[in-house]
Amino acid sequence: MSIYRTHILVPIDEGTVQAGVFEVKRTLEREIRERGLEGEVRVLETGTVGIVGKGVLLAVYPDRIYYSGMRPSDVALLVEEHLLKGRVPSSLKHAPLDLQDGAKVLHRTGLTLPQKRVVLDKAWKVAPDDMREVLASGGYAGLERIVADRMTPEAVIDEVKKSGLRGRGGAGFPTGLKWELTRNSPGGRKYIICNADEGEPGTFKDRLILEGDPHRIVEAMTIAGYAMGATKGYVYIRGEYALSIERMQKAIDQAREYGLLGPDVLEHGFAFDLEIKKGAGAYICGDETALLESLEGKRGNPRIKPPYPVAHGLWQEPTSVNNVETLANVPGIIARGAGWFRTMGTEKSSGTKVFTILGHVEHPGLVEVEMGTPLRELVFSYGGGVSGGRKFKAALLGGASGVFLPEGLLDVRMDFESLKENKAVLGSGAVLVMDEDASIVDMLFSILKFFAHESCGRCAPCRIGTRQLLNLAWKLRRGKGRETDLDTMLRLAELMCGTALCPLGQSVIMPVRSAIEYFRGEFEACVKKTTEEARV
Amino acid sequence: MESKQIHIPDNAEYRELKLFIEANSSTPGPLIQVLHRAQKIFGYLPMEVQHFVARELGVPHSQVYGVVTFYNFFRTEPIGDHIVNICLGTACHVKGASEILKALEKELGIRVGGTTKDRFYTLSTARCFGACGLAPVMMVDDEVYGRLNPQKTIQILKDLRTAQTVK
């Protein structure tokens, strides 16, 4: 393994690919070759840095400079000035960058944004497909500790329980407890499943974790498998996430090669292997029982609970289904201990959370911060405030099955408890900002349309309820609504919450109630317009 | 009963699918993975292909049909050379995705799900692609285009068509 004086990190994600990152990378590699720098400078692809919409990004390390908006024609200047003469060409857009723990990304000069990167720690520093780099940067340290300290499965579960890690997919169920229940359930074969069927609109954190650091998931699932006595794991990835599937497959192959997966993991007498299953696009498969049906090759209809998957899951065997982000926290907890994890976040919501900040904000993108960070900070510091200097109207938290929060609730802390107090949910971590011109009525209509389409139709409350809610919202939007329609919508959503089979139908109440509760005036204005028009 | 047998042509496509099915039939629950491959080979999943899959896997056709129609990804109609997918997720919605869709329906003269007469474009919509930072976005085949407006979108499609015809 040779040593390079400079590394140039090339973050690859949807945004940079669209901006032509591969062309820039090819030009860069050619320039470097032509100048005879191949032995000194190394170009490597990494995952995203979480900066969106700034074109092609290049980070030069250890100089801690990152360039944005790079075009192939800029590359020669960069190589000439920066790599050969050691000075930063001022004609190129650049900013300082700190890749250390608690990394500081400077979006623009003067705007400092300290993040706490745990889950995405390696995602943008390390080439995800280079096993030596992964290992050198602390990959598989959790698994190593299990072997070195001869940790028993019970000790592993205990460590996760002590850390207070809770499911990051939305519900916030304690992860350690889920594993323990799975371990203690009688059954021959047990399964660990990684839910990467990320479909919550406005969410793409799981994709970036899978693309940026797939080995973290391999390690986490191996640890989980050891802890609960599972010998087989499935990664259920959305069919649309081509790059995630490719990188994950490569990571699995590499791990097998290094003896980190297979019949005798780390020669520790424990067998574990992983397989990828491609999803085919159904929102409902985010529900764990629907996901299990889909894994079995059937329609993704949710099952009646109980029995829960921890007792009767895949092929009716005990199964633990965990979200990508949840699993991504596990290696750190085992390697550095539950105490370390507890230093982050709040008492009951420990650790960090990845948020995607979108909509009408100056800097859309993804950030990882401690649990309990106020919403205001996410929108105004990390997101750079409402775009175009307009006023803030609402934030939709947690995607389609999330809640609208008005300006008055901007100071709410983003953790499981604080949000629950405000009848909100953390959900998937999507923060969609809407400015003063956005229409809540329109937005709710669009969400209800989504629910009506994605309802699987198995249970009547959801199949009929989503359709009726959509009709009522359509009437309101078209100016054909009546005053009583608002209460009908609320009653219907509440009824669905109590009777629907799965979280899809149960959570329709979230957007409906928050929209009508906080923005009733806007809905009433629709009704008023109707009555006035009728009078004319 | 002979007439009810559906004739499956013995060609390269079916042979490829058959090999895939044979290689995967021992793994539990192979149906969705088989359909993924079948759609990759044929471009869509017509009744003949569904019958074929059902027979080869030894499951009722109703089960295959149920799965095909359940998931967004599977298609039962042929499509154009290129698929234009407009994202209608929440982030794209607030950034005006429905305006883009309306403009495209008008420009291409088709509704969502339809295919242009020359079989060049199929217009489709999708839930979130997970490229929300670029909202509003569309995907043409595997390529993502972001920060769109109606004019820009129409121009992109025009450019693609010109580029294709020149080739």
Interface residues (C-beta under 8 A of the other chain):
Chain A: E14 G15 V17 Q18 V52 G53 E198 G199 E200 P201 G202 T203 F204 R207 G239 E240 Y241 A242 K277 K278 G279 A280 G281 A282 Y283 S294 L295 E296 G297 K298 R299 G300 W315 T356 L358 G359 H360 P364 G365 L366 L396 G399 A400 A430 L432 M434 A438 D442 M443 S446 I447 F450 E454 C456
Chain B: P28 G29 P30 L31 I32 Q33 L35 H36 Q63 G66 V67 F70 Y71 N72 F73 F74 L88 G89 T90 A91 H93 V94 K95 S98 A126 R127 C128 F129 G130 A131 C132 G133 L134 A135 D142 E143 V144 Y145 G146 R147
